[in-house]
């Protein structure tokens, strides 16, 4: 393919969530767009992250329902997990979404280039000897699964989430190094499949970025599910054994299992791509940007996992759209990252938006909190889930943090996002009538109680 004779309005390096969102919005705004991707459009989220992991978790939920049908008066039994069938279901979901994305790229008349690109100047990207010039360049090269120094990933006994998504069997046991979102989601899915799971987390709590009360509720639920965890425990080494691995911790404890899943976070894909050589300021591998996702080079922007913001697909979408609109001459508002919803899709789910109690106290000094137990919510009782909704209010001001734990609470976070982002006060939400019986009532009832008008809870 010959290089365009005139520069494109926007050349995008990376076709994951941030890259393709920018491409779609820019094309919609009438810009001439080149989208470069070395693998498949959709990136980590579609092919190795959000979508396939949630498919595994749903298969796990179905397994749990089959195993536990009797508590609902339905006599069921679980004959076993057919990993070939689970993988076929998971891959089918991904394939359908991938086909849809490919169709959208064509429909929006985006020039799609397959190959590994490299920044060669503030306005050019080279792919396989071919140069693409753009008035503006967007870096969206994403992230990779990190390891720890001295910990070698062999893809067989010591694996990352990429390998875990394509296992052809259900391991008897697994150690998960890292108790963040990825570690907790795999622990949850694997436990549902019948795996004996132990999580090792160096920090004092699971999902350590969440409000401490949410972490404690998740830990309590995981204990009930017999998911073991070692908190405040640092990894010191791993040895291969005849049947798997032996993991040593700094506290002197050894744990053996068939597999070790390394889930210690994701690092930016930025090495050897010409960023620093062309003046782009970086730190620890991340590309540094201002509130408009602009780098130290005015013609170059960066989004997604490549920059040190929340590593979430929907954050990438938001950043990509922001850059496309800015390049098109609009004036989009910067993203308030605290206002972005965060969900861990384990069983139970953990969902939050806004500030944790510790962050709110730091910012406002005095805060008011209210915790509404899901035991008082009819729909939660029907679903047999436990958990809570916790509200944090700046004293006599808006609700600045909403934290939830329970089955399916991830679907409630959209309303919570509006409450936080529109700076609603407890009274504003208390006057809204929530449908009964739904879990969304838990959010309404929590605000009623915070506003001093409790219904199904003690005031």
Order of alpha helices (4+ residues) and beta strands (2+ residues): beta-alpha-beta-alpha-alpha-alpha-beta-beta-beta-beta-beta-beta-alpha-beta-alpha-beta-alpha-beta-beta-beta-beta-beta-beta-beta-beta-beta-alpha-beta-beta-alpha-beta-alpha-beta-beta-alpha-alpha-alpha
